[in-house]
């Protein structure tokens, strides 16, 4: 591994600074949750405020001295900043306090490294780590400036630092190629689902909002779910049957977080593609969290960054069991369409209402009726069978075919258009966007 992973109970000092010139501040509580998720044991929380960060140490001279005293007093092995530090700032602080320093991005990368289970997830994490490490390569290497020649290995006079950078670039290039192969395999599966016209519903939300627990409740699965940040990293797909919408794919994805490092968004773009190409997004929200509105904005920001902000959303207010006097319910807009569902993934309360709401939204774009075809409409009948849209067929006394069909309205319109058949001959179809 390229980052030293904190072992369970590693003593850590947490540092948070309120900056006057930043309106969107990180959450001190979230830093503690991140540190615990990484396996650290926070022993002190150092806070302060500044107009702007110090270019050399991020914090001022007084806070730096206070931090040094806390490290010595507790025998801390790690100092974690709730901010993105420059490589120079990390090195300068480490030199002054004689203790390892980790910034917010490095901490999140470490948690991701611990959570990755699949081959793809491990590749994505390693890519993000390598790209983060490439700017900090001077850290932790004692031999960087030694001249090291090598016949057939390196050009004469090449420094170890240059060699290490070259190896990093080669490894990054290799991982990009392997991830591209994984993306193509994912695309094949996704195209297969699209050809079968199976809609995909993707669970999104702030990390630790309860997506995986809800996923398990709906699909009767047993994927890993825990009360910690980034418990789920790799996407999981399950098939569920809805009454009107028919077979549907439910996807559980990685949770989002405030100021999710851009390197991670880039590295996990293949994983997040399940979200970008979903038919419907279930935005899972911790209704008991005082910061839920800020968290909702952060989720919307990430969705905008990956190009998924135009996909229809259904808000799922989870952890209803923590609120007194609240019962599961569906909130609807002026047109009667579901916009919000209140549930408890832990107890299962409200999950039936959630499936009902999802079914309504998906079935709204599904044509499920019985149409009558004359004998001359054999080509339309054949095409409907080709698409697997015919659920039942019978004949009336006049020899007309009575076909019970179910397919996406847009696909029915396209099919009728290709055969030059007016849609109103059989049905009145409107496609909702």
C-alpha positions as CSV (number, residue, x, y, z in Angstrom):
1,X,0.0,0.0,0.0
2,X,1.2,3.5,-0.7
3,X,-0.3,5.1,2.5
4,X,0.5,3.8,5.9
5,X,-2.8,2.6,7.2
6,X,-3.6,3.6,10.8
7,X,-4.0,0.5,12.9
8,X,-6.9,0.2,15.2
9,X,-6.4,2.5,18.1
10,X,-3.7,4.7,16.6
11,X,-3.6,7.9,18.7
12,X,-4.5,10.9,16.6
13,X,-4.9,14.7,17.1
14,X,-7.6,16.2,14.9
15,X,-7.3,19.8,13.6
16,X,-10.1,22.0,12.3
17,X,-9.8,25.6,11.4
18,X,-12.7,27.9,10.6
19,X,-11.6,30.1,7.7
20,X,-13.2,33.5,7.3
21,X,-12.9,33.5,3.5
22,X,-14.6,30.1,3.1
23,X,-18.4,30.1,3.3
24,X,-18.6,26.3,2.8
25,X,-16.8,24.9,5.8
26,X,-16.0,21.3,6.6
27,X,-17.8,19.7,9.5
28,X,-15.8,19.0,12.6
29,X,-18.1,16.2,13.6
30,X,-17.6,14.6,10.2
31,X,-13.8,14.7,10.7
32,X,-14.2,12.7,13.9
33,X,-16.4,10.1,12.1
34,X,-13.9,9.8,9.3
35,X,-11.0,9.3,11.7
36,X,-13.0,6.6,13.6
37,X,-13.9,4.9,10.3
38,X,-10.2,4.8,9.4
39,X,-9.4,3.1,12.7
40,X,-7.8,6.0,14.5
41,X,-8.3,6.8,18.1
42,X,-8.9,10.6,18.4
43,X,-7.5,11.9,21.7
44,X,-7.7,15.6,21.2
45,X,-9.5,18.1,18.9
46,X,-7.6,21.3,18.2
47,X,-9.8,24.1,16.7
48,X,-9.1,27.6,15.7
49,X,-10.0,30.3,13.2
50,X,-8.0,32.4,10.7
51,X,-8.8,34.9,8.0
52,X,-6.9,32.7,5.6
53,X,-4.5,29.7,5.8
54,X,-0.8,30.3,6.4
55,X,1.1,29.4,3.2
56,X,3.8,27.6,5.2
57,X,2.0,25.7,8.0
58,X,-1.7,26.3,7.2
59,X,-2.1,27.2,10.9
60,X,-0.4,30.1,12.7
61,X,2.7,29.9,14.9
62,X,0.7,29.9,18.1
63,X,-1.5,27.0,17.0
64,X,1.5,25.1,15.7
65,X,3.2,25.3,19.1
66,X,-0.1,24.2,20.8
67,X,-0.2,21.3,18.3
68,X,3.4,20.3,19.2
69,X,2.5,20.3,22.9
70,X,-0.6,18.1,22.3
71,X,1.4,15.6,20.3
72,X,4.1,15.3,23.0
73,X,1.5,15.2,25.8
74,X,-0.5,12.3,24.3
75,X,2.3,10.6,22.5
76,X,0.2,10.9,19.3
77,X,1.3,9.0,16.2
78,X,-0.8,10.9,13.7
79,X,-2.2,14.4,13.2
80,X,-5.2,14.7,10.9
81,X,-6.3,18.0,9.3
82,X,-9.9,18.6,8.3
83,X,-8.6,20.5,5.2
84,X,-6.7,19.9,2.0
85,X,-3.0,20.6,2.6
86,X,-0.4,21.3,0.0
87,X,2.6,18.9,-0.1
88,X,4.9,21.6,1.3
89,X,2.5,22.4,4.2
90,X,2.4,18.7,5.2
91,X,6.2,18.5,5.1
92,X,6.7,21.7,7.1
93,X,4.2,20.7,9.8
94,X,5.8,17.2,10.1
95,X,9.2,18.7,10.4
96,X,8.1,21.0,13.2
97,X,6.0,18.6,15.3
98,X,7.9,15.4,14.6
99,X,4.7,13.5,13.8
100,X,3.0,12.1,10.7
101,X,0.5,14.5,9.2
102,X,-2.5,13.5,7.0
103,X,-4.9,15.8,5.3
104,X,-8.6,15.3,4.6
105,X,-8.0,13.9,1.1
106,X,-5.4,11.4,2.4
107,X,-7.7,10.3,5.1
108,X,-10.6,9.6,2.7
109,X,-8.3,7.7,0.4
110,X,-7.1,5.6,3.3
111,X,-10.7,4.7,4.2
112,X,-11.5,3.8,0.6
113,X,-8.4,1.6,0.5
114,X,-9.7,-0.3,3.5
115,X,-13.3,-0.7,2.1
116,X,-12.4,-1.8,-1.5
117,X,-13.4,-5.4,-2.0
118,X,-13.6,-6.0,-5.7
119,X,-10.8,-6.0,-8.3
120,X,-12.2,-2.9,-9.9
121,X,-12.6,-1.1,-6.5
122,X,-9.0,-1.8,-5.6
123,X,-7.8,-0.5,-8.9
124,X,-9.8,2.7,-8.6
125,X,-8.5,3.3,-5.1
126,X,-4.9,2.7,-6.1
127,X,-5.3,5.0,-9.0
128,X,-6.5,7.8,-6.8
129,X,-3.8,7.1,-4.3
130,X,-1.0,7.2,-6.9
131,X,-2.2,10.4,-8.4
132,X,-2.4,12.0,-4.9
133,X,1.0,10.5,-4.0
134,X,2.6,11.8,-7.2
135,X,2.5,15.4,-5.8
136,X,3.9,14.2,-2.4
137,X,6.5,11.8,-3.6
138,X,9.2,13.5,-1.6
139,X,7.5,12.4,1.6
140,X,8.9,9.3,3.4
141,X,11.8,8.7,1.1
142,X,15.3,9.2,2.5
143,X,17.2,8.4,-0.6
144,X,15.5,10.8,-3.1
145,X,18.5,12.9,-4.0
146,X,21.1,10.1,-4.2
147,X,22.5,9.6,-7.7
148,X,21.8,6.1,-8.8
149,X,22.8,5.0,-12.3
150,X,21.9,1.7,-13.8
151,X,22.9,-0.1,-17.0
152,X,19.8,-1.1,-18.9
153,X,17.6,0.2,-16.1
154,X,18.0,4.0,-15.9
155,X,19.9,6.7,-17.6
156,X,23.2,7.6,-15.9
157,X,22.8,10.3,-13.4
158,X,19.1,9.9,-13.0
159,X,18.1,10.6,-9.4
160,X,16.0,8.2,-7.4
161,X,13.2,10.8,-7.3
162,X,13.1,10.9,-11.1
163,X,13.0,7.1,-11.2
164,X,10.2,6.9,-8.7
165,X,8.2,9.4,-10.7
166,X,8.7,7.4,-13.8
167,X,7.6,4.2,-12.1
168,X,4.5,6.0,-10.8
169,X,3.6,7.3,-14.3
170,X,4.0,3.7,-15.7
171,X,1.8,2.3,-13.0
172,X,-0.9,4.9,-13.4
173,X,-0.9,4.2,-17.2
174,X,-1.2,0.5,-16.5
175,X,-4.2,1.0,-14.2
176,X,-6.0,3.3,-16.6
177,X,-5.7,0.5,-19.3
178,X,-7.1,-2.2,-16.9
179,X,-9.9,0.1,-15.7
180,X,-10.8,0.8,-19.4
181,X,-11.2,-3.0,-19.8
182,X,-13.5,-3.2,-16.8
183,X,-15.5,-0.2,-18.1
184,X,-16.1,-2.1,-21.4
185,X,-17.3,-5.1,-19.5
186,X,-19.7,-3.0,-17.5
187,X,-20.9,-1.3,-20.7
188,X,-21.8,-4.7,-22.2
189,X,-23.9,-5.6,-19.2
190,X,-25.5,-2.2,-19.2
191,X,-26.3,-2.4,-22.9
192,X,-27.8,-5.8,-22.4
193,X,-30.2,-4.4,-19.7
194,X,-31.1,-1.5,-22.0
195,X,-31.9,-3.9,-24.9
196,X,-34.2,-5.7,-22.5
197,X,-35.7,-2.4,-21.5
198,X,-35.1,-3.1,-17.8
199,X,-35.1,0.2,-15.9
200,X,-32.4,0.8,-13.3
201,X,-33.0,2.5,-10.0
202,X,-29.9,3.8,-8.3
203,X,-29.6,4.6,-4.6
204,X,-27.6,7.8,-4.0
205,X,-27.0,9.9,-0.9
206,X,-24.6,11.2,1.7
207,X,-22.4,8.5,3.2
208,X,-24.0,6.8,6.2
209,X,-27.5,7.8,5.2
210,X,-28.6,4.1,5.3
211,X,-28.5,3.2,1.6
212,X,-27.1,-0.3,2.1
213,X,-29.5,-1.1,4.9
214,X,-32.4,0.0,2.7
215,X,-31.0,-2.0,-0.2
216,X,-31.0,-5.1,2.0
217,X,-34.6,-4.5,3.1
218,X,-35.9,-4.1,-0.4
219,X,-33.9,-6.9,-2.1
220,X,-33.7,-9.3,0.9
221,X,-30.0,-9.3,0.4
222,X,-27.2,-9.3,3.0
223,X,-24.6,-6.9,1.7
224,X,-22.3,-5.3,4.2
225,X,-24.0,-2.4,6.0
226,X,-22.6,-0.6,9.1
227,X,-22.9,2.7,11.0
228,X,-19.8,4.1,9.5
229,X,-18.7,6.3,6.7
230,X,-18.2,4.6,3.3
231,X,-19.3,1.2,4.5
232,X,-20.2,0.4,0.9
233,X,-17.6,1.2,-1.8
234,X,-18.3,-1.2,-4.7
235,X,-21.6,-1.1,-6.5
236,X,-24.1,-3.9,-6.0
237,X,-27.0,-4.8,-8.4
238,X,-30.1,-6.8,-7.6
239,X,-33.2,-7.5,-9.6
240,X,-36.6,-6.7,-8.1
241,X,-40.1,-7.2,-9.5
242,X,-42.6,-4.3,-9.4
243,X,-46.3,-4.8,-9.9
244,X,-46.7,-2.5,-12.9
245,X,-43.2,-1.5,-14.0
246,X,-42.1,-5.2,-14.1
247,X,-38.5,-6.3,-13.6
248,X,-36.2,-3.5,-12.3
249,X,-32.5,-3.4,-11.4
250,X,-31.7,-1.7,-8.0
251,X,-28.2,-0.4,-7.7
252,X,-26.4,0.4,-4.4
253,X,-23.5,2.8,-4.9
254,X,-20.8,4.6,-3.0
255,X,-21.9,7.3,-0.6
256,X,-21.0,10.9,-1.3
257,X,-19.3,13.3,1.1
258,X,-18.7,17.1,1.5
259,X,-15.9,18.1,-0.9
260,X,-15.4,14.6,-2.2
261,X,-11.8,14.7,-3.6
262,X,-11.9,15.2,-7.3
263,X,-9.4,12.4,-7.8
264,X,-11.8,10.0,-6.3
265,X,-14.7,11.3,-8.5
266,X,-12.5,10.7,-11.5
267,X,-11.3,7.3,-10.4
268,X,-14.7,6.1,-9.6
269,X,-16.4,7.4,-12.7
270,X,-16.9,3.8,-14.0
271,X,-18.7,2.8,-10.7
272,X,-20.7,6.0,-10.7
273,X,-21.8,5.3,-14.3
274,X,-24.6,3.1,-12.8
275,X,-25.9,6.4,-11.4
276,X,-25.4,8.5,-14.6
277,X,-27.4,6.0,-16.7
278,X,-30.1,5.2,-14.2
279,X,-33.8,5.6,-15.0
280,X,-34.6,6.9,-11.5
281,X,-32.5,8.0,-8.5
282,X,-33.5,7.3,-4.9
283,X,-31.9,10.1,-2.9
284,X,-31.6,8.6,0.6
285,X,-31.5,11.2,3.3
286,X,-30.8,10.8,7.0
287,X,-33.9,12.7,8.4
288,X,-32.4,12.7,11.9
289,X,-29.2,14.5,10.9
290,X,-29.2,18.2,11.7
291,X,-26.9,18.8,8.7
292,X,-29.2,17.0,6.2
293,X,-29.9,20.1,4.1
294,X,-26.1,20.7,3.6
295,X,-25.6,17.0,2.9
296,X,-28.4,17.1,0.3
297,X,-26.7,20.0,-1.5
298,X,-23.4,18.1,-1.5
299,X,-25.1,15.1,-3.1
300,X,-26.6,17.4,-5.7
301,X,-23.2,18.9,-6.4
302,X,-21.6,15.5,-7.0
303,X,-24.6,14.5,-9.2
304,X,-24.0,17.6,-11.2
305,X,-20.3,16.9,-11.5
306,X,-20.9,13.4,-12.9
307,X,-23.7,14.5,-15.2
308,X,-26.6,12.9,-13.4
309,X,-28.4,16.0,-12.1
310,X,-31.1,15.7,-14.8
311,X,-32.2,12.2,-13.9
312,X,-35.6,12.1,-12.0
313,X,-35.2,11.8,-8.3
314,X,-37.4,10.5,-5.5
315,X,-36.3,11.6,-2.0
316,X,-36.2,8.9,0.6
317,X,-36.2,10.3,4.2
318,X,-34.6,7.4,6.2
319,X,-34.2,6.7,9.9
320,X,-37.8,7.5,10.7
321,X,-37.5,5.3,13.7
322,X,-35.4,8.0,15.4
323,X,-38.1,10.6,15.1
324,X,-41.0,10.5,17.6
325,X,-44.6,10.5,16.4
326,X,-43.7,10.1,12.7
327,X,-45.4,7.5,10.6
328,X,-44.3,6.2,7.1
329,X,-45.9,8.2,4.3
330,X,-45.7,9.4,0.7
331,X,-45.5,13.1,0.0
332,X,-46.9,14.1,-3.4
333,X,-46.7,17.1,-5.7
334,X,-49.6,19.1,-7.1
335,X,-50.1,16.5,-9.8
336,X,-50.2,13.6,-7.4
337,X,-46.8,12.2,-8.3
338,X,-44.6,10.9,-5.4
339,X,-41.7,13.3,-4.5
340,X,-40.7,12.0,-1.0
341,X,-41.2,8.8,1.0
342,X,-40.6,8.5,4.8
343,X,-39.1,5.1,5.8
344,X,-37.0,3.3,8.3
345,X,-34.6,1.0,6.6
346,X,-33.6,-0.4,10.1
347,X,-37.1,-1.6,11.0
348,X,-38.5,-1.9,7.4
349,X,-41.3,0.5,8.1
350,X,-42.4,2.3,4.9
351,X,-40.5,0.1,2.4
352,X,-43.8,-1.1,0.9
353,X,-44.8,2.6,0.4
354,X,-41.4,3.2,-1.2
355,X,-41.8,0.3,-3.7
356,X,-45.3,1.7,-4.4
357,X,-43.9,5.1,-5.2
358,X,-41.1,3.7,-7.4
359,X,-43.6,1.5,-9.2
360,X,-45.9,4.6,-9.8
361,X,-43.0,6.7,-11.2
362,X,-41.6,3.9,-13.4
363,X,-45.0,2.7,-14.5
364,X,-45.9,6.2,-15.5
365,X,-43.7,5.7,-18.6
366,X,-44.8,2.1,-19.1
367,X,-47.7,1.1,-21.4
368,X,-49.5,-1.9,-19.9
369,X,-52.9,-2.5,-21.6
370,X,-54.7,-5.0,-23.9
371,X,-54.9,-3.9,-27.6
372,X,-56.8,-5.5,-30.4
373,X,-55.1,-6.3,-33.7
374,X,-56.7,-7.4,-36.9
375,X,-55.2,-10.2,-39.0
376,X,-53.4,-7.7,-41.3
377,X,-51.4,-6.4,-38.3
378,X,-49.2,-9.5,-38.2
379,X,-46.0,-7.4,-38.5
380,X,-46.9,-5.4,-35.4
381,X,-47.6,-8.6,-33.5
382,X,-44.3,-10.1,-34.6
383,X,-42.4,-7.0,-33.5
384,X,-44.1,-6.9,-30.1
385,X,-43.1,-10.5,-29.6
386,X,-39.5,-9.7,-30.6
387,X,-39.4,-7.1,-27.9
388,X,-40.8,-9.5,-25.3
389,X,-43.7,-7.1,-24.7
390,X,-46.6,-9.7,-25.1
391,X,-47.8,-11.0,-21.7
392,X,-50.9,-12.8,-22.9
393,X,-52.7,-13.4,-26.2
394,X,-56.3,-14.5,-27.1
395,X,-58.7,-14.3,-30.0
396,X,-62.3,-12.9,-30.1
397,X,-65.2,-14.2,-32.1
398,X,-64.2,-12.0,-35.1
399,X,-60.7,-13.4,-35.3
400,X,-59.0,-10.3,-33.9
401,X,-56.0,-10.8,-31.7
402,X,-56.3,-9.5,-28.1
403,X,-52.7,-8.8,-26.9
404,X,-51.9,-7.8,-23.3
405,X,-48.6,-5.9,-23.7
406,X,-46.2,-4.1,-21.5
407,X,-43.3,-2.0,-22.7
408,X,-41.9,1.5,-22.4
409,X,-44.3,4.1,-24.0
410,X,-41.4,5.6,-26.0
411,X,-40.6,2.2,-27.4
412,X,-44.2,1.6,-28.4
413,X,-44.3,5.0,-30.1
414,X,-41.1,4.3,-32.0
415,X,-42.4,0.9,-33.1
416,X,-45.7,2.3,-34.4
417,X,-43.8,5.1,-36.2
418,X,-41.5,2.6,-37.9
419,X,-44.5,0.7,-39.2
420,X,-46.3,3.9,-40.2
421,X,-49.2,3.1,-37.9
422,X,-50.9,6.0,-36.2
423,X,-50.6,5.7,-32.4
424,X,-54.2,6.7,-31.9
425,X,-55.4,3.7,-33.8
426,X,-54.7,1.5,-30.8
427,X,-54.0,3.7,-27.9
428,X,-53.5,7.2,-26.6
429,X,-49.9,7.4,-25.5
430,X,-48.1,10.3,-23.7
431,X,-44.5,10.1,-22.7
432,X,-43.5,11.9,-19.5
433,X,-40.0,13.4,-19.2
